[in-house]
Amino acid sequence: MSFLSYTVLCPNGRRQVVKVTPNTRLLEIVEQVCKKQGYTPSEYTLKHGSSRKPLDLSVPARYSNLTNNAKLELVKASGAARAEAPTTIALQLESGERLQHEFLPH
């Protein structure tokens, strides 16, 4: 199994190297780093590169367009960046009927 390695710069100035599989979601990286550094994961997000835009934490590492050994920055999330919200799932059946249901976060 192949592993990816990321270096996360924490707000306290420390660097945390995280090794993950390609299927690991970026949220799990935030959770690992916050646990080791003593931060609350729901208050932080990751940024990368010169654009410094927050990364989508729901994406697996393989689809995040991050190279191996990329440098990430752990920063405070803006107020609504990590808010939990209900998700709506809809299925279109072969008969043309549409089923829809809303799921609340757990």
Sine and cosine of phi, psi and omega as CSV:
sin_phi,cos_phi,sin_psi,cos_psi,sin_omega,cos_omega
0.00,0.00,0.70,-0.71,0.00,-1.00
-1.00,0.03,0.53,-0.85,0.02,-1.00
-0.86,-0.52,0.51,-0.86,0.12,-0.99
-0.94,-0.33,0.52,-0.86,0.01,-1.00
-0.83,-0.55,0.75,-0.66,0.04,-1.00
-0.80,-0.60,0.59,-0.81,0.10,-0.99
-0.97,-0.26,0.84,-0.54,-0.04,-1.00
-0.95,-0.32,0.84,-0.54,0.07,-1.00
-1.00,0.05,0.88,-0.48,-0.07,-1.00
-1.00,0.00,0.34,-0.94,0.01,-1.00
-0.86,0.50,-0.42,0.91,0.00,-1.00
-1.00,0.09,0.09,1.00,0.04,-1.00
1.00,-0.01,-0.12,0.99,0.01,-1.00
-0.99,0.13,0.46,-0.89,0.07,-1.00
-0.95,-0.30,0.69,-0.73,-0.01,-1.00
-0.84,-0.55,0.88,-0.48,0.05,-1.00
-1.00,0.02,0.78,-0.62,-0.03,-1.00
-0.85,-0.53,0.79,-0.61,0.07,-1.00
-0.96,-0.27,0.80,-0.60,-0.07,-1.00
-0.68,-0.73,0.29,-0.96,0.12,-0.99
-1.00,0.08,0.31,-0.95,0.02,-1.00
-0.87,0.49,-0.39,0.92,-0.02,-1.00
-1.00,0.02,-0.02,1.00,0.01,-1.00
-0.95,0.31,0.79,-0.62,0.05,-1.00
-0.95,0.30,0.50,-0.87,0.00,-1.00
-0.89,0.46,-0.47,0.88,0.06,-1.00
-0.87,0.49,-0.59,0.81,0.02,-1.00
-0.92,0.40,-0.53,0.85,0.08,-1.00
-0.91,0.41,-0.70,0.71,0.05,-1.00
-0.86,0.51,-0.70,0.72,-0.02,-1.00
-0.90,0.44,-0.66,0.75,0.01,-1.00
-0.89,0.45,-0.75,0.66,-0.04,-1.00
-0.90,0.43,-0.70,0.71,0.00,-1.00
-0.89,0.46,-0.62,0.79,0.01,-1.00
-0.90,0.44,-0.69,0.73,-0.03,-1.00
-0.95,0.31,-0.51,0.86,-0.06,-1.00
-0.99,-0.11,-0.13,0.99,0.05,-1.00
0.99,0.11,0.46,0.89,0.04,-1.00
-0.98,-0.21,0.27,-0.96,0.09,-1.00
-1.00,-0.01,0.90,-0.44,-0.10,-1.00
-0.85,0.53,-0.54,0.84,-0.05,-1.00
-0.94,0.35,-0.24,0.97,-0.03,-1.00
-1.00,-0.09,-0.04,1.00,-0.12,-0.99
-0.80,-0.60,0.38,-0.92,0.07,-1.00
-0.63,-0.78,0.09,-1.00,0.01,-1.00
-0.94,-0.35,0.59,-0.81,0.12,-0.99
-0.80,-0.61,0.42,-0.91,-0.03,-1.00
-0.55,-0.84,0.60,-0.80,0.15,-0.99
0.97,0.24,-0.08,-1.00,-0.07,-1.00
-0.96,0.29,-0.39,0.92,0.00,-1.00
-0.95,0.31,-0.45,0.89,0.02,-1.00
0.79,0.61,0.53,0.85,0.10,-1.00
-0.99,0.12,0.58,-0.81,0.04,-1.00
-0.89,0.46,0.63,-0.78,0.03,-1.00
-0.99,0.13,0.44,-0.90,0.08,-1.00
-0.98,0.22,0.94,-0.34,-0.10,-1.00
-0.97,0.25,-0.17,0.99,0.00,-1.00
-1.00,0.08,-0.11,0.99,-0.07,-1.00
-1.00,0.04,0.67,-0.74,0.12,-0.99
-0.91,0.41,0.42,-0.91,-0.04,-1.00
-0.83,0.56,-0.59,0.81,-0.05,-1.00
-0.92,0.39,-0.44,0.90,-0.02,-1.00
-0.97,-0.22,0.18,0.98,-0.06,-1.00
-1.00,0.01,-0.08,1.00,-0.06,-1.00
0.88,0.47,0.45,0.90,0.08,-1.00
-0.99,-0.13,0.71,-0.71,0.04,-1.00
-0.98,0.17,0.32,-0.95,0.09,-1.00
-0.88,0.47,0.59,-0.81,-0.04,-1.00
0.91,0.40,0.41,0.91,0.04,-1.00
-0.93,0.38,0.49,-0.87,0.06,-1.00
-0.98,-0.18,0.83,-0.55,-0.01,-1.00
-0.90,-0.43,0.36,-0.93,0.03,-1.00
-0.84,-0.54,0.77,-0.63,0.05,-1.00
-1.00,0.01,0.88,-0.47,-0.04,-1.00
-0.76,-0.65,0.35,-0.94,0.07,-1.00
-0.88,0.47,0.71,-0.70,0.03,-1.00
-0.98,0.20,0.57,-0.82,0.09,-1.00
-0.93,0.37,0.32,-0.95,-0.13,-0.99
-0.70,0.72,-0.78,0.63,-0.10,-0.99
-0.99,-0.11,0.03,1.00,-0.09,-1.00
-0.89,0.45,-0.55,0.83,-0.08,-1.00
-0.87,-0.49,0.33,0.94,0.00,-1.00
-0.93,0.37,0.67,-0.74,0.06,-1.00
-0.99,0.15,0.66,-0.75,-0.03,-1.00
-0.62,-0.79,0.44,-0.90,0.05,-1.00
-0.90,0.43,0.48,-0.88,0.02,-1.00
-0.89,-0.46,0.72,-0.69,0.03,-1.00
-0.97,-0.24,0.78,-0.62,0.04,-1.00
-0.90,-0.43,0.74,-0.68,0.01,-1.00
-0.80,-0.60,0.65,-0.76,0.06,-1.00
-0.85,-0.53,0.73,-0.68,0.09,-1.00
-0.98,-0.20,0.91,-0.42,-0.02,-1.00
-0.99,0.13,0.30,-0.95,0.01,-1.00
-0.87,0.49,-0.49,0.87,-0.01,-1.00
-0.96,0.27,-0.14,0.99,-0.03,-1.00
0.99,-0.14,-0.18,0.98,0.02,-1.00
-0.95,0.32,0.60,-0.80,-0.02,-1.00
-0.90,-0.44,0.85,-0.53,0.05,-1.00
-0.97,-0.22,0.69,-0.72,-0.05,-1.00
-0.63,-0.78,0.67,-0.74,0.01,-1.00
-0.53,-0.85,0.58,-0.82,0.02,-1.00
-0.97,-0.24,0.75,-0.67,0.00,-1.00
-0.92,-0.38,0.73,-0.68,0.03,-1.00
-1.00,0.00,0.52,-0.85,0.04,-1.00
-0.91,0.41,0.52,-0.85,-0.03,-1.00
-1.00,-0.07,0.00,0.00,0.00,0.00
